[in-house]
Amino acid sequence: MRSWAWREPWGGAILTQRGSERVKRREIELLRGHEEIREHLALRRTCYIELNRDARQFTTALNKHLHIMRERTVEDADRRALDEARDAQRDRYSEAQMIAPDAVLAAARNVNHALTLLYGQVKRLERGEPEPDETMECAAQAKDDVWVSLRAMRHAMREDLGVE
């Protein structure tokens, strides 16, 4: 009986220690979860900033290219500038495909599709091989429509980030 009395205080201490360790593990898991949420939010925010910027810059580059086509002959430097803007936007869109939730991705997809169609139209006009009903005026209108899609994409991004 004495051996039981001697072990009892140690047994309680061990149980208390195990319980304390369990609580600490839960706290660490919670902290990790909060940290992962913050990191994912920061990753999405950066992705959204870059996608919004590059899509806007590509739209601006398309607009500039249309103006150049009206005013003078398009040079290689003009083509390179347009293609660089397109490449940057395409890279950002590819990143968003891996990060963005469906609502944001749907809006980004609309922007990407509109920009791709407009780019094709501008290049055909530049080569002097437009499809039926493709004119500089149609391209200018399509460019204006891209800005509407960009606003919708930005709204979806801000909503996902919890920005009012």
Stockholm file with secondary structure:
# STOCKHOLM 1.0

chainA/1-164         MRSWAWREPWGGAILTQRGSERVKRREIELLRGHEEIREHLALRRTCYIELNRDARQFTTALNKHLHIMRERTVEDADRRALDEARDAQRDRYSEAQMIAPDAVLAAARNVNHALTLLYGQVKRLERGEPEPDETMECAAQAKDDVWVSLRAMRHAMREDLGVE
#=GR chainA/1-164 SS CHHHHHHHHHHHHHHHHHHHHHHHHHHHHHHHHHHHHHHHHHHHHHHHHHHHHHHHHHHHHHHHHHHHHHHSCCCHHHHHHHHHHHHHHHHHHHHHHHHSCHHHHHHHHHHHHHHHHHHHHHHHHHHTCCCTTCCHHHHHHHHHHHHHHHHHHHHHHHHHHTCC
#=GC SS_cons         CHHHHHHHHHHHHHHHHHHHHHHHHHHHHHHHHHHHHHHHHHHHHHHHHHHHHHHHHHHHHHHHHHHHHHHSCCCHHHHHHHHHHHHHHHHHHHHHHHHSCHHHHHHHHHHHHHHHHHHHHHHHHHHTCCCTTCCHHHHHHHHHHHHHHHHHHHHHHHHHHTCC
//
